[in-house]
């Protein structure tokens, strides 16, 4: 059975592959993160704050996954 984190990683991989067909996945992720910073600039958002929140979500999801393992 796939974990929620496996599903999250698969969903992200799908989005990264589709982001730009001209580049590899690592380049697409790099471009996406740079573009997200531009989006934040133009929408009055702080990328650093959002990134810290995302990191806290990631840590919580890792913790949950480890608790669920036998």
N, C-alpha and C positions, 0 to 999 in steps of 0.2 A: 504494500500500500504506500502510495506517495504521500510524503509529509506536506504540510502547508508550505513549508519553505522550499521544497522541491517545486511545487506549483508556482510559487512566486518567482523562483529563478527561471523557470521555463517561460513564464509570461514575459519576464524582462528580456530574455534571449530573443523571443519572437519580436518584441518591439525594437530591439537594437538592430536586428537583421533588416527590418523594414525601414529603419530611419533613413538610410541612404544606400542604395544599391551599388554605388560606385566604390565603396570602401569596405574594409573588413570590420568585424564586430568591435574590436578594440578602438579603432578609429571612430566608429559610429558612436560608441559610448562617450569618448572624449568630446566629440562634437556636440552631442546631446547635453552633456554637463556644461559646456561652454555656452551653448544656446540657452540653457536654463538660467544661467547667470544674467544673460542679456534680458531674458523675459522678466526676471526679478527687478532689474534696473528700471525697466519701462513700466512696471506695474507696482512700484513702491513696496516691494517685498525685499526682505533681507535673506539672501541665499544662505549665509552662514547660519542664521537662526533656523531656517528650514532644514538645512543639512544636519545640524545638531539634533533636531527633533527626529529626523529620519534615522539617525544613528541610534538614538534611544529606542525607537521602534524595532530596529534590527537586533539590538541586544536583547530586548524583551522576547522577540520571536525565537532567537537562539536559545534563550533560557527555557521557554515553553517547549521547544523541540527536545531539548536534553531531558527535561522532566518526563516527557512522554515515552522516551526510549526505555526498554526493559533492562 
